[in-house]
Amino acid sequence: MSRNKEKSLCAICGVELSGGKRLYPNPVCRQCDSRALNAKGEKSKWGFEYVYETQESYREALEAA
């Protein structure tokens, strides 16, 4: 299996990326990702924030399960 030796660049700012970012289409660096906003202009959510409003509500849901 041949690996792609091309360097990955951030799709937004063009900085060179390290690691396995070549596996993703249009990868972005951490700095650009940290500034990401959704369609409503809010910071993007991930992990527990995607489903629950706060980490406390996430813990409560875990305890109730």
Buried (B, 14 or more C-beta within 10 A) or exposed (E): EEEEEEEBBBBBEEEEBEEEBBEEEEBBBEEBEEEEEEEEEEEEEEEBEEEBEEEEEBEEEEEEE
